[in-house]
Amino acid sequence: MKNYVIGALHFSPMVGYEGHESYGEILKKAKTDLKAFRKGGVHAVILENNYNFPHKTTDETKEAVEMMTSLVNDLMEDSKLPFGISVLFNDYKSALKIAHETGGEFIRVPAFVDDIRTSYGEIYANSQEVTDIRRKLGAGSVKIYADVQVKHAEMIDKDKTIEESALEAIAQGADGLIVTGRITGDPPKLHELKKTNSLTDVPIIIGSGATAENINDLFSYSNGVIVSTSLKKGDAVDGEVNIKPHHQEIDSQKVREFMKAARRHLSGHFCYPFW
């Protein structure tokens, strides 16, 4: 199984949200970030709208979904990179719809089998609905990457272990498992990563905290990594949920350095599927 790097491309705030910019400005920034990821050598990207604050609900607005769909189409029109979709904190309905309509390869589902408490309220997992919607859309080729005990959340069932979450996600049809730290920029604990990796042949993907300094340790117990924050220009900003504000661009040199640091785990020519 090959190791791979997925760059997280964060759209600027969309219509209806604080700090919303024009369509042209959002697309221009996204194109700059995509170019930096491509020049740096990532294998795929995941397109996210996690700067749409405040997250008042797990369901994105119709207007923002329409805008994101158009942005994805315009952004990826001439790109050969495989890509995935993540909408708000857990809007898998919109993520599946956008991925299906634009040619996305996968979606991210933060609450697939775990009931969690977040600053946006309680979110109850419904893995059956995720797979049912995928089937009804005719989107069976879109893979489900499911977080287990995701960042920025508290487990409602505090006794549930990460191994139990992982096994449940696999049983419910997850195509890959995402393991994170507590918050954005925080890597998962190696002992938890090792436990999860030992359970299955389903790909294990790092969902937060990967840097050029720790990537080799993380890749020892995983197959892929989603990375963005450590590859952006500028410094962290106090009070920013996503560590760095949306206007900070991806630095292609940082991407190259990251890929160089991970090179001993990256084998052969990359092509989809990832494993």
C-alpha positions, 0 to 999 in steps of 0.5 A: 500500500502506497503512502500519499499526501492530500493537500487541504485547500480551504476556500475563503468565506462564501456567500452568507458568511462573515468576511464573504468575498466575491466569487472571483476573489475566492476563486483567485485565492483557490487557484493560487493555493492549488498551483502551490500544491501542484508545484510542491508535488502533493498527490491529491487535494481535499476542497473544504469550506471550513472558513464559513463561520459561524457553523450554526448547523451541520447543513450548509445553505443552498446558496453556499452549496451552489457556490462551492459546486461552481468553485470546484468545477472552475478550479479543477477544470484543468487540473489532473489532481484527484480531489475530495470534498468536505462541507462544514463540520459534517454535511455529508449530504452536500459533500456527496452531492458536490463530489458526484456532480464535479468528479470528486473521488472521496468525501470526509465525514467527521461524525460517521459512527461517533456521537459528539459534542462540539461548539456548534452543538451535539452531532449524532452519527448516522453512517447508514444515512451516509451510505444510503445517500451515496447509493441513491445518488448513484455515487458508489465510486465516491469513497467515504473517509471517516474520522474516528473520535474527531478533533474539535469535539468531545465524545458523548460516550466517553467510554468508547475507545478509538479502537471501538470507533475504528472497528465500527466505522469499518463495519459500517462501510468506511473506505478509509479512517482519519485519525486526528489530534485534539484540534487543528495543528495537533497531531494524533498520539502515536500510541492511538495511531498505532492501535488503529493501524493494527486493526485493519487493512483499510487506509489510515489517514492523518487528519491534523498536525502533520509537519515536515518534522513529524511526518516520518513518525506519522507515516510509520503507522499510517498510509496517508496524510491530509495537510494544510496549516503547516504549509501556509505562509505567515504565523498562527493567529490567536483566537483563530479556530483554524490556526491561520486566517483564510487569506494566508496562502499555501507556500509551494516551498513549504510543500516541497520541503514537506514532500522531501521529508516524507520521501522515504515513505513515498514509493512509485508513481502515484495514481488513483485509487490511493491504495 
